[in-house]
Amino acid sequence: MKRRTLYIVAGVVLVALAIGVLASRPVPIEVETATVSRGPVAETVTNTRAGTIKACQRARLAPPSGGQIAKLPVKKGDRVQPGQVLLELWNDDIRAELSLAERDAVASHARAEEACVAAKVAQRESDRLAKLVTQSLVSIDAAERARGDADSRAAACRATTQNIKVAEARIEQAKASMERTLLRAPFAGIVAEINGEIGEFVTPSPVGIPTPPAVDVVDTRCIYVTAPIDEVDAPRIREGMPARVSLDAFRDRTFAAHVRRVAPYVLDVEKQARTVEIEAELEDIQSVTLLPGYSADVEVILQEQDNVLRIPTRALLDGKRVYVYDTAEERVHARDVQTGLRNWEYVEVTSGLAEGDLVVTTVDREGVLDGARASQAAKR
């Protein structure tokens, strides 16, 4: 009986010890991992603040003179051609002046024709009398009077001819005044905005005070992004370099682009943030409609390698160390690596890892240390 009791006590003690040992072991840390694989890696430079989508051609138009809107032959969304009338102010008085100038030009032509015909007749009469003087058939005084009359009528012909030019200049002046009441499309594009209705009055913008345009025309066939690049990275960027553009409006895709301009000056509008503005033109925008004003990020590709060993950038510590997850031991181990090209998404690994290794991506999680017990988080 005593021996049996001892066995029971010993069993209880062993169970208690086992429970104590298990309870004292640290709980495995749940970590997220990524598989070391092959793929492209590019060294890139990105903008410091959000860029903006812009149209290569955009005109915020307003009439050069104030007046009342008489005609609005277009509406928002209309596609217009160069020279097409977008807006017309009341201009009946100018039309009347133009009509008067055109009628005056017709009259000037008639007066010039009359004067020049009379000048030709007078010249012929003068020539005839000059011949008769040599034959002593008319007096010299009569011939002199005929010559003076011919010269006078020739001068009248020249004067009326000049009056034609004056009348034509008045027509051009009236047409110019008429043109100031018309708003025309400077290029082919789409009417993005109209501020005004028929019967309303519009006025030109005062100097230095921006006001909404009467008509906003945008050519969306060419789209580019303007974005600020940190002054440290700017010297590495050149015109023509390839780039990728991402937009919040299209989170699931990127757009191919190329750098078309690097500003030749540094912006220092914000303290401690000097930047250089670049422009990247998008190359293929036929499949989507990109609206000017969208926010965008530009990633300029400095170098690119295909089919290299790579890991997510977030898995790299201090630029030279990673945690590798051992599935057999269920532990993480620190390992030094050598890297090549990198960007915000991937880092090229030149040594220290093999394809198929698992690297920890949640390196900032508490308890992730060399040799720590860990469990692999379920893939989402």
HELIX and SHEET records of a PDB file:
HELIX    1   1 LYS A    2  SER A   24  1                                  23    
HELIX    2   2 ASP A   92  THR A  134  1                                  43    
HELIX    3   3 ILE A  140  GLU A  179  1                                  40    
HELIX    4   4 ALA A  234  ARG A  236  5                                   3    
HELIX    5   5 THR A  313  ALA A  315  5                                   3    
SHEET    1   A 2 ILE A  29  VAL A  31  0                                        
SHEET    2   A 2 ALA A 374  GLN A 376  1                                        
SHEET    1   B 2 THR A  33  THR A  35  0                                        
SHEET    2   B 2 LEU A 358  VAL A 360 -1                                        
SHEET    1   C 6 SER A  37  THR A  46  0                                        
SHEET    2   C 6 SER A 295  PRO A 312 -1                                        
SHEET    3   C 6 GLY A  51  LEU A  61 -1                                        
SHEET    4   C 6 VAL A 215  ASP A 230 -1                                        
SHEET    5   C 6 GLY A 189  ILE A 194 -1                                        
SHEET    6   C 6 ARG A  79  VAL A  80 -1                                        
SHEET    1   D 6 SER A  37  THR A  46  0                                        
SHEET    2   D 6 SER A 295  PRO A 312 -1                                        
SHEET    3   D 6 PRO A 242  LEU A 247 -1                                        
SHEET    4   D 6 PHE A 250  VAL A 262 -1                                        
SHEET    5   D 6 ALA A 273  LEU A 282 -1                                        
SHEET    6   D 6 LEU A 267  GLU A 270 -1                                        
SHEET    1   E 4 SER A  37  THR A  46  0                                        
SHEET    2   E 4 SER A 295  PRO A 312 -1                                        
SHEET    3   E 4 TYR A 346  SER A 351 -1                                        
SHEET    4   E 4 GLN A 338  ARG A 342 -1                                        
SHEET    1   F 4 LEU A 182  ARG A 184  0                                        
SHEET    2   F 4 VAL A  85  LEU A  89 -1                                        
SHEET    3   F 4 GLY A  67  LYS A  71 -1                                        
SHEET    4   F 4 PHE A 201  VAL A 202 -1                                        
SHEET    1   G 2 ARG A 321  ASP A 326  0                                        
SHEET    2   G 2 ARG A 331  ASP A 336 -1                                        
END                                                                             
